[in-house]
Amino acid sequence: MFRAQAFLIVVLSTAAFGAGVSGASALEFTRHAVAFGPRPSGSEANRQLQAYILAQLKACKCQVTEDAFTAQTPKGPIAMKNIIAKFPGKSGKAEVVTGHFDTKLFPGRKFVGASDGGSSAGLLLELARVLAGQPRIDDVYLVWLDGEEAVRTEWAGDDNLYGSRHLAERWSKDGTAGKIKGLINVDMIGDKHLDIDQETNGNAALNRLVWTSASELGYAAYFTRNTRATEDDHIPFIKAGIPAIDLIDFDYEPWHTDEDTMDKLSAQSLEIVGTVVLDVIQRLERR
């Protein structure tokens, strides 16, 4: 069943390259991701989702890098992998959209992380479908990050953000960091009742650009005037000198519960966030 479904998605996506962001398509990609079940880093389900993402990217005519590494965690070494899709431009500059695909480890529970890990994986696949049909000025990177979640129960110290810390260090060393105009991390953006507060650790100018875009597109009601500070995958990139922000709907009651399931998500929310993100990329390209 999985192979048949995956093939169908590839065929449909190829036929629709260049269209605008489809919430229905993003939701379907998310559904496929969540169907693998709990996906903590190092698990078989996590590896199956990696394979699914890579299969979809074959249809996108992008440059794909499998960024494998071993994370040193409180529970010992864990093999992890970021997946990087590059859509080349000509300017030598770049925009980046990141999101994690792993889920929090809760032994003995079936935590499938529909919004927390699923929605970001699904939306990035939808963005890949759209970007595949668009001419580029700047390079655009889509990055599926592994290891966002802590392996212990509590979020503390360096037991978190494994994939983003690894990639931020890599990009600092190879010069990619200096080419990036802006990085947008998306996390928990599928909630039916979408409310994205402005995250205060992020780059102020990039936050303003996102909120301006949302307002001009008619989505101001979903991007609130509230502020909050959140530790998420944008933080290592900020520390690397990259202008980065976090789009997250943290006002989500099922967070880290077994009730974080597909019925809590909506195609509309995914389409709103995806449309704003693509608009911001285009605005950055013109700068």
C-alpha positions as CSV (number, residue, x, y, z in Angstrom):
1,M,0.0,0.0,0.0
2,F,2.8,2.4,0.9
3,R,4.6,2.0,-2.4
4,A,1.4,2.5,-4.4
5,Q,0.5,5.6,-2.5
6,A,4.0,7.0,-2.8
7,F,4.0,6.5,-6.5
8,L,0.7,8.3,-6.8
9,I,1.9,11.3,-5.0
10,V,5.0,11.5,-7.2
11,V,2.9,11.4,-10.4
12,L,0.4,13.9,-9.2
13,S,3.1,16.3,-8.0
14,T,5.0,16.1,-11.3
15,A,1.9,17.0,-13.2
16,A,1.3,20.1,-11.0
17,F,4.8,21.6,-10.9
18,G,4.7,25.4,-10.8
19,A,1.3,25.8,-9.2
20,G,0.7,27.7,-6.0
21,V,0.8,26.1,-2.6
22,S,-1.9,23.5,-2.1
23,G,-3.0,22.9,1.4
24,A,-4.7,19.7,0.4
25,S,-1.4,18.4,-1.1
26,A,0.6,19.5,2.0
27,L,-1.9,17.7,4.2
28,E,-1.6,14.5,2.1
29,F,2.2,14.6,2.4
30,T,1.8,15.1,6.1
31,R,-0.6,12.1,6.3
32,H,2.0,9.9,4.6
33,A,4.6,11.0,7.1
34,V,2.4,10.5,10.1
35,A,1.4,7.0,8.8
36,F,4.9,5.7,9.6
37,G,4.0,6.1,13.3
38,P,6.3,7.4,16.1
39,R,9.5,8.6,14.4
40,P,12.2,9.3,17.0
41,S,15.7,9.7,15.7
42,G,17.4,6.4,15.0
43,S,14.2,4.4,14.7
44,E,13.1,2.3,11.8
45,A,10.1,4.5,11.2
46,N,12.4,7.6,11.1
47,R,14.5,5.9,8.4
48,Q,11.3,4.9,6.5
49,L,10.2,8.5,6.4
50,Q,13.7,9.6,5.2
51,A,13.3,7.2,2.3
52,Y,9.8,8.6,1.5
53,I,11.1,12.1,1.5
54,L,14.0,11.2,-0.8
55,A,11.6,9.3,-3.1
56,Q,9.4,12.4,-3.5
57,L,12.4,14.7,-4.2
58,K,13.4,12.6,-7.2
59,A,10.5,14.2,-9.1
60,C,11.6,17.7,-8.2
61,K,14.8,18.0,-10.2
62,C,16.6,19.5,-7.3
63,Q,20.1,18.8,-5.9
64,V,19.7,16.5,-2.9
65,T,22.2,16.0,-0.1
66,E,21.9,13.3,2.6
67,D,23.6,14.9,5.6
68,A,24.3,11.8,7.7
69,F,26.0,12.2,11.1
70,T,26.2,10.5,14.5
71,A,24.8,12.5,17.4
72,Q,26.3,12.0,20.9
73,T,23.2,11.9,23.1
74,P,22.6,11.1,26.8
75,K,21.5,7.7,25.6
76,G,24.6,7.1,23.6
77,P,25.4,7.6,19.9
78,I,22.4,7.8,17.5
79,A,22.7,7.8,13.7
80,M,20.8,10.8,12.3
81,K,20.3,12.4,8.9
82,N,19.3,15.8,7.6
83,I,17.9,15.9,4.1
84,I,18.8,19.0,2.0
85,A,17.1,19.9,-1.3
86,K,18.8,22.7,-3.2
87,F,16.9,24.6,-6.0
88,P,19.7,26.5,-7.7
89,G,19.6,30.1,-8.7
90,K,22.2,32.4,-10.2
91,S,22.9,35.2,-7.7
92,G,25.2,33.3,-5.3
93,K,22.8,34.2,-2.5
94,A,20.3,31.9,-0.8
95,E,17.1,31.5,1.2
96,V,16.4,28.5,3.5
97,V,13.3,26.9,4.9
98,T,13.8,24.3,7.6
99,G,11.6,22.0,9.6
100,H,12.1,18.8,11.7
101,F,10.7,15.4,10.8
102,D,11.5,13.4,14.0
103,T,9.1,12.9,16.9
104,K,9.7,13.0,20.6
105,L,10.5,9.6,22.1
106,F,7.8,8.5,24.5
107,P,8.5,4.8,25.4
108,G,5.3,2.7,25.5
109,R,3.2,5.4,23.9
110,K,2.0,6.0,20.3
111,F,3.0,9.6,19.8
112,V,2.8,10.2,16.1
113,G,3.4,14.0,16.1
114,A,1.0,15.0,13.4
115,S,1.6,18.8,14.0
116,D,4.9,18.4,15.9
117,G,7.2,16.9,13.2
118,G,4.6,15.8,10.7
119,S,3.3,19.1,9.5
120,S,6.7,20.6,8.9
121,A,7.8,17.5,6.9
122,G,4.6,17.6,4.8
123,L,4.8,21.3,4.1
124,L,8.4,21.2,3.0
125,L,7.5,18.5,0.5
126,E,4.7,20.7,-0.8
127,L,7.1,23.6,-1.1
128,A,9.5,21.3,-3.1
129,R,6.6,20.5,-5.5
130,V,6.0,24.2,-6.1
131,L,9.6,25.3,-6.3
132,A,10.4,22.7,-8.9
133,G,8.4,24.6,-11.5
134,Q,9.7,28.1,-10.7
135,P,12.7,30.0,-12.1
136,R,15.1,31.1,-9.3
137,I,17.2,34.2,-8.7
138,D,18.7,32.9,-5.5
139,D,19.4,29.4,-4.4
140,V,16.6,28.0,-2.2
141,Y,17.3,25.3,0.3
142,L,14.6,23.1,1.9
143,V,16.0,21.2,4.8
144,W,14.3,18.3,6.7
145,L,16.1,18.3,10.1
146,D,16.5,15.2,12.2
147,G,17.0,15.3,16.0
148,E,15.1,18.4,17.0
149,E,13.6,16.6,20.0
150,A,15.4,15.8,23.2
151,V,16.0,12.1,23.8
152,R,15.5,12.5,27.5
153,T,12.1,13.5,29.0
154,E,13.1,17.1,29.6
155,W,14.5,19.6,27.2
156,A,17.9,20.6,28.7
157,G,21.4,21.5,27.7
158,D,22.6,20.1,24.4
159,D,20.0,17.3,24.4
160,N,18.0,18.8,21.5
161,L,18.5,20.5,18.1
162,Y,21.0,17.9,17.0
163,G,20.4,18.2,13.3
164,S,20.3,22.0,13.2
165,R,23.4,22.3,15.3
166,H,25.2,19.9,13.0
167,L,24.2,21.7,9.9
168,A,24.8,25.2,11.2
169,E,28.4,24.2,12.0
170,R,28.8,22.6,8.6
171,W,27.5,25.7,6.8
172,S,29.7,27.9,8.9
173,K,32.8,25.9,7.8
174,D,32.0,25.6,4.1
175,G,30.9,29.2,3.6
176,T,27.2,28.6,2.9
177,A,26.2,30.6,6.1
178,G,27.5,33.8,4.6
179,K,25.3,33.5,1.5
180,I,22.0,33.2,3.3
181,K,19.7,36.2,3.2
182,G,17.1,34.6,5.5
183,L,16.2,31.3,7.1
184,I,12.6,30.4,8.1
185,N,12.1,27.4,10.4
186,V,8.5,26.0,10.4
187,D,7.3,23.9,13.3
188,M,3.8,22.8,14.4
189,I,2.1,24.8,11.7
190,G,-0.8,22.5,10.9
191,D,-3.2,23.3,13.7
192,K,-6.8,23.9,12.6
193,H,-6.9,26.9,14.9
194,L,-3.7,28.6,13.6
195,D,-2.2,31.3,15.7
196,I,1.5,32.1,15.1
197,D,3.0,34.4,17.7
198,Q,6.2,36.4,16.8
199,E,9.2,34.6,18.2
200,T,11.5,37.1,19.9
201,N,14.8,35.2,19.5
202,G,14.5,35.5,15.8
203,N,15.8,38.2,13.4
204,A,13.6,41.3,13.8
205,A,13.8,42.5,10.2
206,L,12.9,39.0,8.9
207,N,10.0,38.8,11.4
208,R,8.7,42.1,10.1
209,L,8.9,41.0,6.6
210,V,6.9,37.8,7.3
211,W,4.2,39.8,9.2
212,T,4.0,42.3,6.4
213,S,3.6,39.6,3.9
214,A,0.9,37.9,5.9
215,S,-1.0,41.2,6.2
216,E,-0.8,42.0,2.6
217,L,-1.9,38.5,1.6
218,G,-5.0,38.8,3.9
219,Y,-3.7,36.4,6.6
220,A,-3.1,38.9,9.4
221,A,-5.6,37.1,11.7
222,Y,-3.3,34.1,11.8
223,F,-0.1,36.0,12.6
224,T,-0.7,37.5,15.9
225,R,0.6,40.6,17.7
226,N,1.6,38.4,20.6
227,T,5.3,37.6,21.3
228,R,7.1,34.6,22.9
229,A,10.6,33.3,23.1
230,T,11.0,29.7,21.9
231,E,14.1,27.5,21.6
232,D,13.8,25.7,18.3
233,D,15.8,24.8,15.2
234,H,16.4,28.4,14.2
235,I,18.7,29.0,17.3
236,P,21.9,27.3,16.0
237,F,21.6,29.2,12.7
238,I,21.2,32.5,14.6
239,K,24.4,31.6,16.5
240,A,26.1,31.0,13.2
241,G,25.3,34.6,12.1
242,I,22.4,33.7,9.8
243,P,19.2,35.9,9.9
244,A,16.7,33.2,11.1
245,I,13.2,33.1,12.5
246,D,10.8,30.5,13.8
247,L,7.2,30.2,12.7
248,I,5.5,28.0,15.3
249,D,2.0,27.7,16.7
250,F,2.8,26.8,20.2
251,D,-0.7,27.4,21.4
252,Y,-1.6,23.8,20.7
253,E,-3.2,21.8,23.4
254,P,-2.3,18.3,22.1
255,W,1.4,19.1,22.1
256,H,3.5,16.1,23.2
257,T,0.3,14.0,23.8
258,D,-1.0,11.0,21.9
259,E,-3.8,13.3,20.8
260,D,-1.5,15.1,18.3
261,T,-3.1,13.3,15.4
262,M,-4.2,14.1,11.9
263,D,-7.7,15.2,12.8
264,K,-6.3,18.3,14.6
265,L,-4.8,19.6,11.3
266,S,-6.2,21.5,8.4
267,A,-5.2,22.0,4.8
268,Q,-6.0,25.7,5.2
269,S,-3.4,26.3,7.9
270,L,-0.7,24.5,5.9
271,E,-1.6,26.5,2.8
272,I,-1.6,29.8,4.7
273,V,1.9,29.2,6.1
274,G,3.3,27.9,2.8
275,T,1.9,30.8,0.8
276,V,3.5,33.3,3.2
277,V,6.8,31.5,3.2
278,L,7.0,31.4,-0.6
279,D,6.0,35.1,-0.8
280,V,8.8,36.0,1.7
281,I,11.3,34.0,-0.4
282,Q,10.3,36.1,-3.4
283,R,10.6,39.3,-1.5
284,L,14.1,38.4,-0.3
285,E,15.2,37.5,-3.8
286,R,14.3,41.0,-5.0
287,R,16.6,42.5,-2.4
